Amino acid sequence: MHVLRLCSVYEPPASALTGRGVGFDPIGGMQNHTAQLSRALDRLGVRQTVVTTRPLTASATSPLGEHGQVIRLGLPIRLCRQFYGLSAWRRLRHLTEDADLVHAHVGEDLAMLPLALRAAALAAAPLVVTVHCSLRHTLQVDGPRSLLLKTFGGTLEAYGLGRAAAVITLTDRLRRALPGHNVHVVPSGIGGEFTGECGTGTAATGLPEDVPGPRIGYVGRLHKQKDVDALLQGFALLTSAAAGHLVIVGDGPERVRLRRLAARLRIADRTHFVGFVPHARIPAVLRDLDVLVLPSRYEELGSVLLEAMYAQVPIVASGVGGVPELIEHRHSGLLVPPASPPLLAAAIHELLIDPKRAEAMAGRAHERVREQTWDKLVHRVLEVYRSVTPASSLALTSRDA
């Protein structure tokens, strides 16, 4: 079986985590999801060709496990996803040769669905689409760009999903919002870096050694969507004795502005911008935190929440999108409205002053996701493939699922 996987972002090489490569926004939930899924399928013998963008320092092609390869396309610029879509469109005939199935991963990239529909037509193969962020049902309008995405992009999304053989969503909420019968729920999962042995000391995390507890953490892209502004503003409302230090793990286009905001709020001495940390070290980072905060303006799921739940870290998150489906308020974490720094501060304070209650919530959260690992979820994806693919195309390269 040969799967052509189309995704505008994918796990970058380690060299893209520092220097100029950081400008290409290389780490996020979709990157981790697509990479973890691809590796899990490769272990089952599924041959895959991944087509994605090419951040600086990344080679044009690289092997994917034992049976596949990653093809990176585009110009070394940050504009319009490096125009990788134009390059991919020109090469589609070659890329689709002997593909049995096309699997596209869509978020806020308008080029993806037209590219996927064309690829499926050229390959005469079924199209499966995973919706990581629905432009119609997840995205929140906060300016001209998001308005364009929601109106024009939402119409394009409806057209493309209506022509897919199967659609995968990350949440039941989105499944119910989408029309059609062949819509499946397969959430993001926990990778082997969490289920295996991992160190928990400060040296393993890469956090500054002089950061005392309690440690409030954010892990993710520094992007407007994530609203780290609200976290900084909420943290500023807490006294230094009660709040300890804030640790910001990740990087992105908002980094410089957020540093300036921390200085204006007079919390720069208690706020640590760590930068990118390789995903293999995220389990250690999470286990070194007392509270994990995800203050997003909109979010379909938030893969870092799954990981924090698995690592038994108490959570405060915005109750947006599919997040309430994952975290039950006051049972497995605390949910607050988006863009509400005072409520965010109150929720953080509540967990810090009652560590036993916070620990109990974290334990219940772990039970909620402990079986949600990629070695199990991959079989659900294979079942979707089987539902749309002729039996003659389902032979796997090595052992079957």
N, C-alpha and C positions, 0 to 999 in steps of 0.2 A: 504493500500500500504506500502510495506517495502522496503526501499532503503538502500543498503549497500554502505557506502561512504568510499573510500580508499584515504588517503592523508598522505604523509610522514611527513607533519607538520600541526599542528592544534593549535588553541588558547590554551595556557598553563594556569594552575592555577596561581593565583596571587603570590603564594609563589615561583614560578620559575622565577620571575622577578628580584630577587636579589640573592646574594651569588653564590654558585656553579652552580645553575640552569641556570645562564646567559650564561654559556659556551655552552648550547644547542641551542643557536640562536633562542629564543622562539617567537620573534615578527617579523612579516613581512606581506607583502600583501596577500600571500596565506593563512596564518594563519587567518587573519581577514576575508578574502573572504569566506573561508569554514565555519567559525564559524557563520558569519552573515547569510549566505545562510541556514545553518542548523537550526538556530533559527527561521528564517522566515518560513521555511517549517514546522517546529514543530508547529508554531502558526496556520497553516492551517490543522493540524491534520495528517501530514505525519509521519509515524513511520520510524526512522532511526537508523542504527548502524554505528558509525564512528570508523574506525580502523586507528590508527596513532602511532607515536612514543611516548615514555614515558620519558619526561625530569625528572630530579631529583625533588623530592618533590611531583610529580604527582602520584595519586593513579592509580592502574591498571584498574579500571572501575569507571565511574562516570555517573550520570544521565544527559541526554540531554533534557531539557525542560520537557514536560509532557509525551512524547511518545517514547523517544529514550534513547540511552546510548552511551558513548564514551569508547572504549577499547584501552588502550595504551600498546604497546608491545615493547620489546627491552631491551638491556643491558644498565646499567648506565655508558656508555662510549660515547665519542664524535666521534668515528671512524665509518665510513660507515653507517650513520644514525642509529647507535646503533644496526645494524643487525636486525632491526625490520622485514625486509622482510622475513628472514628465519623463524622467529617465526610465522609470519602471514601465510606463505606458509604451515607450518605444521598444522595450525589450520583452514585452509580454509574450509574443509568440515563442520565443526561446524559453522563457521562464516556465511556461505552461506545458511544455513537452512532457508527455506521459504522466501528468498530474491526474490522480484519481479523485481528488477533492480539493477545493479551495476554502481555506478558513481565514476569514478577515476579522481583525480586532479593531473596533471603531470607538472613537472618543470624540474629540473636538476637531478632528482633521477632516475637512470637507472632501479631500481628494480620495479618501479610502474607498467609499462605496462605489463610485464610478469605476475605479480601478479594479475592485473585486468583481463587479458584474461583468466587466470586459474579460477578465481572466477566466471566469467560469464559462463564459460563452466560447472563448477560444479553445479551452480544454475540453469542452462538452462534458463538464463535470459539475456535480452539485456544489452549491455555495452554502457554507455555514458561517454565520456572523455572530461574534460575541460582542455584546454592547457593554462597554466599560463605563461610559457616561452618555446617557441619552440626551441629545440636544433638545428634544421635545419635552422630556419628563424629568430630567435631572438638573440641567443647566439653569442657573438663575441669571436674569438680566440685570446688569449693573453698569452698562455703558453701550456705546455704538457697536463694539465688536461682538459682545454677547447677544445684542439684539439681532444682529445679522446672522449669527450662528443659530439662534433659536428660530428665527423665521425662515430664512432660506435653507439653512442646514437641517432644520426640523422637517421641512417638506422633503428634502433629499433623503433624509433618514427613513421616512415613512415609505418612500418609493423603493429604496434599496431593500429594506427589511421585508417588504411585501413580495419581493422576487427571490428571496433566499429560500433554499430548501429547508433550512432549520435555523432557528435563532436561539442563542444562549444568553441568558441574563445572569447577573451576579446575585440578584435578590428576587424574592417572591413579589415584592412591591412592583418592580418593573415588569415582571412576567404578567401580572394582572393588567398592567396599563397597555400592553402591546396586543394588537389583534392577531388572530390566527391560532391554529391548534398545535403547530409544531414548534412551540416555544418551551425551552427547557431551562431549569435553574441549575447552574454549576458555579458556586461562589469561588473566590480566590481561596487558596489553601496555604497550609504551613509546609515549608520546605525542610529538607534534610538538615539544614544548618540549625534548626530548632529541635528536631527530634533526636539529634545525636548529642554527643558530649560537647560542652562549650564552657570556656572559662568565664568567670564572673567578676574578676578583680578589675581595679581601675586600669591597670596596664593593658588588660585585654580590650577595654572599651576605647582607649584612645582619648578619654576625657582628661581634662587638666587635673593634675594630682592635687591641686589646692582647692578643689571644689568641695566644700563641706556639705553635709546633708542638712535638711532634706533637699533632695534634688527633684525639681519639676522639669520634665522633659518634653520636647517636641521633636519628632523624627519625621522628616519628609521634605518635599520641595519647598523652597522659599518662593512661593508664587501667590499672586493676588487671591486666587481661589481659596487658599488655605487660611487666609486672614490671621497671620501671625501677629498682625497689629493688635487684634483683640486680646491675644495672649499677653503681649507686652504691656498693654494698658491695664489688663486685669492683674498682672503680677505687680505692677506699680502700686496697686491699691493695698497690697499685703505688706505688713511690716517686715523688715529684714529678719527679725528674730523668729517670726512665725513661718516665713516662706523659704528661708534658705537661699538657694541659688537656682537660676533658670538655665537649662542647657538646651541649646538649639542645634540639633544634628541635621545637617543637610545644607544644600546650597541652591542657588537659582537667581533669577533676575531681580529679586527683591532684597538681596543681601545688604547692599550698601545702604539703601533707604531704611531698612529695619535697624541697622546699627546706629544710624543717626537718630531714629526714633527712640531707641533705648537710651541714648545720651540725653535727649531732650526730656525724657521721663525720669532721669537721674537714677537709672537702674543699671547703667553700663557696668558698674563694678560687681554686680551680682548676676550679670547675664553673660553667658559664654557661647559664642558662635563657633562651634567645633568644625563645621564644614562637612564635606562628604565623608562617609564612613563606608567601606565595602560591606555589602549585604551579609557576608559571612560573619561579620563582627556585630551585626545588629542584635542578635540574642544577648550578647554580653552587655551591650549598651543598655538594652531595656531592663535587664536584671539589675543594673546599677542605678535605676531610677526609683524614686518613691511614688511618683505620679506621672502618668503619660497623658498629655493633653492634645486633642485634635480639634481645633476651633474653626473648621472649614465653613465657608459660606454655602457650599453645596458639595455633595459627596454621594456617590451611589453606594459605596461600601466602605472603603478605607482599609486597605490591606494591613496597614500598621496596627490597626485596632485588633485584627485577628491575631497578629503576632504578639502584641502586648497581652491579650487575653491568654494566649497559650503560655506566655512567660510569667503569668500571674502578677502583672503590674496593675495597680488600681488605675482606673481610667476616668477622665472627664472629656466629654466630646459634645460637639454640636448635634442636636437631635434633628438632623436633616437627611433627606433621601432615604436610603435603606438602613441607616445607622440604628434607628430604634428597633429594627428587625433583628439586629445583632446584639445590641446591648439593652437590657431591660432596666429602666431607670430605678435606681435605689436597690436593685437586686444584684446586677452584675456590673454596675458602673453608674456614673452620674451624667445625665444629659441636660444641656442648657440650650436656650435659643441661640441662633447665630448672631454675631455682632453685638454681644451683650457682655462687655468686660466686667461690670459689677457682679453679674450672676456667675461668670466664669471664676472670678476671684472667690466668691462665696463657696462654690463647689470645691475648688482646690483646698480652701481652708478647712472645709468639712472633713475631707479625707485625711488631711495632715494632723488634725487634732484628735482624730479617733482611729489610730492605726489598726486596732483590732477589727473594727467594722470594715475598714478599707481592705484588710486582708481577707475577710470573709467574702466580700464582693468579688475580689480577684480570684478566689478559689472557685466560686460559682461560675465566673466567666471562663475559667480554664475548662471546667466540665462541659461548658457549652460548645467549645471548639476542639476538644482534644482528639476527636475523630476526623476533623476536617483537614487532613493532610493530603498532600498531592499524590502520594502512593495509592490513596483510595479514590480521590476525586478523578484521577486520570481515567479510570474505568467508566465513569459517567460520561466523560467526553467521548470515549470510544463507542459507547452505546449510541450517542448522537450520530457519530459517523456511520455506524451500522444502519441506523434508521433511514439514511438517505443514499447509501452507496450500494451498488450491486454486490452480491456475495462474492463474485469472481474477483473483485478488487480488494478484498479484505485480508488477503494473505499478508502476514507480517514477516519482516526480514528475519527475525529470530523467533523467540518463543512468543506464543500468542498470549493475550490477556486472559 
